[in-house]
Amino acid sequence: MKAAAVIFDSPQHLSLGTLALPTVQAGQVEVAVQYSGISTAMERMLWDGSLPRVRGLHYPLVPGYETVGRVVRAGDDMDLKEGQAVFVSGANCFSGVTSLYGAAASRLVASEKDVLPVADHLGADAVLMALAATAYHAVSGGGRHAAFTPPDLIIGHSVMGRLLARLTIAAGFPAPTVWETQEARATAGDGYNVIRPSDDPRQDYQAIYDVSGDATDLDLWLQKIKPGGDIVLAGFYRNTLQFSHANAFGREPSIRMASEWTRSDLLAVNQLVNTGRLSLAGLITHTENSHVATKAYQTAFGDISCLKMVLDWSTNA
């Protein structure tokens, strides 16, 4: 069995190649992929070559950790059924290439731990499970300790910023304010206000969450927080973080880094979606056929109006 897959041959050089699939083993499932999302954080850095040289990063590589498809077959020890809709957070099934995370392909053989059953009606929206789990993790900490203070200010009206705002409201907390400097993204939120930083006179925020991945305004955020408040860095940062000690000294803030989501975050988000408390709708702005993957990646990283790009693999699956 063969699969079509997105292959980053080198920075800014992408191809759609054909790779062999292994036989399904115990604890594994074969998935016919319908959709995969393009990450504007890690995949952008893989695309432009700016991702730090982490262990296991070698080109050529197959990216992708936001994939949705249907079960084709599963190991005898698994409860998944043929035709069941699943979210796949990664796969390490291709030889001759690095899988980072390896799920941007028409077919996959994935481990049970990387697969999550999802509701049929979600369709392409289910690719947002990873981003929703990342937003949830920023507040929950993966369930390893008491939940953190939820945001009353969110920096960035990206998909993750919108999901974090929706999660905050769904949990019963007051609607946060969202800062956005790009006019194309500064549209009204779903039950919350979106404003430019220069239009915000407040200086008493309890918890500021950045999801923009750009911390050059960290000094400004420190001026906007109340004494003892929290600043949470929940983006993916390519530059060195720095701030003036004078801006922080009088406020004694806590600055925390939010890491990747865990399985418990993913399960919690799936439950919120299944019970109707969290909506994933209205956040995918662009869809392209996988045959024009290069165009799709260029749009995802170069068009500010593109909140979320999804590759459609249905003609390849």
VEXDREN-2710 file (C-alpha; in Angstrom, 1 decimal):
% VEXDREN-2710
k/r/px/py/pz
1/MET/0.0/0.0/0.0
2/LYS/1.2/3.5/-0.9
3/ALA/0.4/6.9/0.4
4/ALA/0.7/10.4/-1.0
5/ALA/2.5/12.6/1.6
6/VAL/3.7/16.2/2.0
7/ILE/7.5/16.1/2.1
8/PHE/9.7/19.0/3.1
9/ASP/12.8/18.2/1.1
10/SER/14.6/21.3/2.6
11/PRO/13.5/24.7/3.9
12/GLN/11.0/26.3/1.4
13/HIS/11.2/23.2/-0.9
14/LEU/8.1/21.0/-0.7
15/SER/6.9/18.1/-2.8
16/LEU/4.0/15.7/-2.8
17/GLY/5.7/12.3/-2.8
18/THR/4.6/8.6/-2.7
19/LEU/5.7/6.6/0.3
20/ALA/5.1/3.0/1.3
21/LEU/2.9/2.1/4.2
22/PRO/3.7/-0.7/6.7
23/THR/1.4/-3.5/7.6
24/VAL/-0.9/-2.7/10.6
25/GLN/0.4/-4.3/13.8
26/ALA/-1.1/-4.8/17.3
27/GLY/-1.9/-1.4/18.8
28/GLN/-2.1/0.3/15.4
29/VAL/-4.7/1.6/13.1
30/GLU/-4.8/2.4/9.4
31/VAL/-6.5/5.7/8.5
32/ALA/-7.8/7.0/5.2
33/VAL/-7.1/10.7/5.6
34/GLN/-9.7/13.3/4.7
35/TYR/-8.2/16.6/6.0
36/SER/-5.0/17.8/7.5
37/GLY/-4.4/21.3/8.9
38/ILE/-1.3/23.4/8.3
39/SER/0.3/24.7/11.5
40/THR/1.4/28.3/11.4
41/ALA/3.8/27.8/14.3
42/MET/6.0/24.7/14.1
43/GLU/5.3/24.0/10.4
44/ARG/6.1/27.6/9.4
45/MET/9.5/27.3/11.2
46/LEU/10.1/24.0/9.4
47/TRP/9.2/25.7/6.1
48/ASP/11.5/28.7/6.6
49/GLY/14.3/26.7/8.4
50/SER/14.1/28.7/11.6
51/LEU/13.1/25.8/13.9
52/PRO/15.9/25.2/16.4
53/ARG/17.8/22.0/15.7
54/VAL/15.9/19.7/18.0
55/ARG/16.7/16.0/18.2
56/GLY/15.2/14.1/15.4
57/LEU/14.9/17.1/13.0
58/HIS/16.3/16.1/9.6
59/TYR/15.2/16.8/6.1
60/PRO/13.5/15.4/4.2
61/LEU/10.6/15.1/6.6
62/VAL/6.8/14.7/6.7
63/PRO/5.0/17.2/8.9
64/GLY/1.5/17.3/10.3
65/TYR/-0.2/16.8/13.6
66/GLU/-3.7/18.0/12.8
67/THR/-5.2/15.2/10.7
68/VAL/-8.7/13.8/10.4
69/GLY/-9.8/10.6/8.6
70/ARG/-11.6/7.3/8.9
71/VAL/-10.5/4.0/10.1
72/VAL/-9.7/1.5/7.3
73/ARG/-8.5/-1.3/9.6
74/ALA/-7.3/-1.7/13.1
75/GLY/-5.3/-4.2/15.1
76/ASP/-7.3/-7.1/16.7
77/ASP/-6.6/-5.6/20.1
78/MET/-8.3/-2.3/19.4
79/ASP/-12.0/-1.1/19.8
80/LEU/-11.9/1.2/16.8
81/LYS/-14.3/0.2/14.0
82/GLU/-14.0/0.5/10.2
83/GLY/-15.4/3.8/9.0
84/GLN/-15.1/5.5/12.4
85/ALA/-14.0/9.2/12.3
86/VAL/-10.7/9.8/14.1
87/PHE/-8.3/12.7/14.8
88/VAL/-4.7/11.7/14.3
89/SER/-2.0/13.8/16.1
90/GLY/0.9/12.1/14.4
91/ALA/2.3/9.0/12.8
92/ASN/5.7/7.4/12.4
93/CYS/5.0/5.1/9.5
94/PHE/7.2/6.1/6.6
95/SER/10.8/5.0/6.0
96/GLY/13.4/7.1/4.3
97/VAL/12.0/10.3/5.7
98/THR/11.8/11.9/9.2
99/SER/8.2/12.0/10.7
100/LEU/7.8/15.3/12.4
101/TYR/5.0/14.6/13.2
102/GLY/4.3/12.7/10.1
103/ALA/0.5/12.9/9.6
104/ALA/0.2/15.1/6.5
105/ALA/-0.5/12.2/4.1
106/SER/-3.4/10.5/2.3
107/ARG/-3.1/7.3/4.4
108/LEU/-1.4/6.6/7.7
109/VAL/-0.6/3.7/10.1
110/ALA/-0.7/5.3/13.5
111/SER/-0.3/4.1/17.1
112/GLU/-3.3/3.9/19.3
113/LYS/-2.0/6.7/21.5
114/ASP/-2.0/9.1/18.6
115/VAL/-5.6/8.4/17.6
116/LEU/-8.8/9.9/19.1
117/PRO/-12.4/9.1/18.0
118/VAL/-14.3/12.2/17.1
119/ALA/-17.9/13.1/16.2
120/ASP/-18.8/12.5/12.5
121/HIS/-20.5/15.9/12.1
122/LEU/-17.3/17.8/12.8
123/GLY/-15.8/17.1/9.4
124/ALA/-12.8/19.3/8.7
125/ASP/-13.3/21.3/11.9
126/ALA/-11.9/18.3/13.8
127/VAL/-8.3/19.3/12.7
128/LEU/-8.6/22.1/15.3
129/MET/-8.5/19.5/18.1
130/ALA/-4.7/20.0/18.6
131/LEU/-5.0/23.8/18.8
132/ALA/-7.9/23.6/21.1
133/ALA/-6.0/21.2/23.4
134/THR/-3.0/23.6/23.3
135/ALA/-5.2/26.5/24.4
136/TYR/-6.8/24.3/27.1
137/HIS/-3.3/23.2/28.3
138/ALA/-2.2/26.8/28.8
139/VAL/-4.9/27.2/31.5
140/SER/-5.1/23.6/32.8
141/GLY/-1.4/22.7/32.8
142/GLY/-2.3/19.2/31.6
143/GLY/-4.0/18.3/34.9
144/ARG/-0.7/18.1/36.8
145/HIS/-1.7/20.7/39.3
146/ALA/-4.5/23.1/40.1
147/ALA/-5.8/25.1/37.2
148/PHE/-4.2/28.5/36.5
149/THR/-6.0/31.9/36.5
150/PRO/-7.8/32.2/33.2
151/PRO/-7.0/35.1/30.9
152/ASP/-8.7/38.4/31.1
153/LEU/-6.5/39.6/28.2
154/ILE/-5.4/37.5/25.2
155/ILE/-2.7/38.8/22.8
156/GLY/-3.5/37.7/19.3
157/HIS/-6.8/37.0/17.5
158/SER/-5.5/33.9/15.7
159/VAL/-7.3/30.6/15.8
160/MET/-5.7/29.7/19.1
161/GLY/-6.6/33.1/20.5
162/ARG/-10.2/32.6/19.5
163/LEU/-10.3/29.1/20.9
164/LEU/-8.8/30.3/24.2
165/ALA/-11.4/33.0/24.4
166/ARG/-14.2/30.5/23.7
167/LEU/-12.8/28.1/26.3
168/THR/-12.7/30.9/28.9
169/ILE/-16.3/31.8/28.3
170/ALA/-17.4/28.1/28.2
171/ALA/-15.8/27.6/31.7
172/GLY/-18.1/30.4/33.1
173/PHE/-15.5/33.1/33.4
174/PRO/-15.9/36.7/32.2
175/ALA/-15.3/37.3/28.6
176/PRO/-11.6/38.3/28.0
177/THR/-10.4/41.2/26.0
178/VAL/-8.4/40.3/22.9
179/TRP/-5.7/42.5/21.4
180/GLU/-5.0/42.4/17.6
181/THR/-2.9/44.7/15.5
182/GLN/-3.8/43.2/12.1
183/GLU/-6.9/44.8/10.7
184/ALA/-7.9/41.7/8.8
185/ARG/-8.1/39.7/12.1
186/ALA/-9.5/42.5/14.3
187/THR/-13.1/41.4/13.7
188/ALA/-15.6/41.2/16.5
189/GLY/-15.2/38.1/18.7
190/ASP/-17.9/35.6/19.6
191/GLY/-19.0/37.2/22.9
192/TYR/-15.8/39.1/23.6
193/ASN/-14.2/42.4/22.5
194/VAL/-11.3/42.7/20.0
195/ILE/-9.3/45.9/20.2
196/ARG/-6.0/47.4/19.2
197/PRO/-3.4/47.7/22.1
198/SER/-3.3/51.5/21.6
199/ASP/-7.0/51.7/22.3
200/ASP/-6.8/49.9/25.7
201/PRO/-6.4/52.2/28.8
202/ARG/-6.5/49.3/31.3
203/GLN/-3.5/48.6/33.6
204/ASP/-5.0/46.1/35.9
205/TYR/-5.2/42.8/34.1
206/GLN/-4.8/39.7/36.3
207/ALA/-3.7/37.2/33.6
208/ILE/-2.3/38.1/30.2
209/TYR/-2.0/35.2/27.8
210/ASP/0.1/35.6/24.6
211/VAL/-0.7/33.3/21.7
212/SER/0.8/35.5/19.0
213/GLY/4.3/34.0/19.3
214/ASP/5.7/37.5/19.2
215/ALA/7.0/38.7/22.6
216/THR/8.6/42.0/21.4
217/ASP/5.9/43.9/23.4
218/LEU/6.6/42.0/26.7
219/ASP/7.5/45.3/28.3
220/LEU/4.1/46.7/27.4
221/TRP/2.3/43.7/28.8
222/LEU/4.2/44.2/32.1
223/GLN/2.8/47.8/32.2
224/LYS/-0.7/46.5/31.7
225/ILE/-0.8/43.9/34.5
226/LYS/-1.8/44.4/38.1
227/PRO/0.7/43.7/41.0
228/GLY/1.1/39.9/41.4
229/GLY/-0.5/39.2/38.1
230/ASP/0.4/36.4/35.6
231/ILE/1.9/36.6/32.1
232/VAL/1.6/33.3/30.2
233/LEU/3.7/32.7/27.0
234/ALA/1.6/30.2/25.1
235/GLY/2.9/30.9/21.6
236/PHE/5.9/29.4/19.8
237/TYR/8.8/31.9/20.0
238/ARG/11.8/32.1/17.6
239/ASN/13.5/35.1/19.2
240/THR/15.1/35.6/22.6
241/LEU/12.7/36.8/25.2
242/GLN/13.7/39.9/27.1
243/PHE/12.2/42.7/29.2
244/SER/13.1/45.7/31.3
245/HIS/13.5/44.8/35.0
246/ALA/12.2/48.2/35.9
247/ASN/8.8/47.5/34.3
248/ALA/8.5/44.2/36.3
249/PHE/10.0/45.2/39.6
250/GLY/7.1/47.0/41.1
251/ARG/4.5/44.5/40.0
252/GLU/6.2/41.2/41.0
253/PRO/4.5/39.3/38.2
254/SER/4.8/35.6/37.4
255/ILE/5.9/34.8/33.9
256/ARG/5.0/31.3/32.8
257/MET/5.7/29.2/29.7
258/ALA/2.9/27.0/28.4
259/SER/4.1/23.8/26.7
260/GLU/2.5/21.3/24.4
261/TRP/-0.8/19.7/25.1
262/THR/-1.1/16.3/26.7
263/ARG/-3.5/13.4/26.1
264/SER/-5.6/14.5/29.0
265/ASP/-6.0/18.0/27.5
266/LEU/-7.1/16.4/24.2
267/LEU/-9.7/14.2/25.9
268/ALA/-11.0/17.1/27.9
269/VAL/-11.4/19.3/24.8
270/ASN/-13.1/16.4/22.9
271/GLN/-15.6/16.1/25.8
272/LEU/-16.3/19.9/25.7
273/VAL/-16.9/19.6/21.9
274/ASN/-19.1/16.6/22.2
275/THR/-21.3/18.2/24.9
276/GLY/-21.7/21.4/22.8
277/ARG/-19.9/23.6/25.3
278/LEU/-17.1/24.4/22.9
279/SER/-17.6/25.1/19.2
280/LEU/-14.9/24.6/16.6
281/ALA/-17.0/26.2/13.9
282/GLY/-16.1/29.2/11.7
283/LEU/-12.4/29.1/12.2
284/ILE/-11.2/27.4/9.0
285/THR/-10.9/30.1/6.3
286/HIS/-9.1/28.3/3.5
287/THR/-9.2/24.8/2.0
288/GLU/-7.0/23.5/-0.9
289/ASN/-6.7/20.1/-2.6
290/SER/-3.6/18.3/-1.5
291/HIS/-2.4/18.2/-5.1
292/VAL/-1.6/21.9/-4.8
293/ALA/0.1/21.6/-1.4
294/THR/2.9/24.1/-2.2
295/LYS/0.3/26.8/-3.0
296/ALA/-1.6/25.9/0.2
297/TYR/1.5/26.3/2.4
298/GLN/2.5/29.6/0.8
299/THR/-1.0/30.9/1.4
300/ALA/-1.1/29.6/5.0
301/PHE/2.2/31.4/5.8
302/GLY/1.9/34.5/3.6
303/ASP/-1.8/35.6/3.5
304/ILE/-2.8/37.4/6.7
305/SER/-6.5/36.7/6.0
306/CYS/-5.8/33.0/6.2
307/LEU/-6.6/32.0/9.8
308/LYS/-6.5/28.2/9.1
309/MET/-5.5/26.4/5.9
310/VAL/-6.7/22.8/5.5
311/LEU/-5.5/20.3/2.9
312/ASP/-8.3/18.1/1.4
313/TRP/-7.0/14.6/0.8
314/SER/-10.3/13.0/-0.3
315/THR/-9.2/12.5/-3.9
316/ASN/-6.0/10.7/-2.7
317/ALA/-7.4/8.6/0.2
END
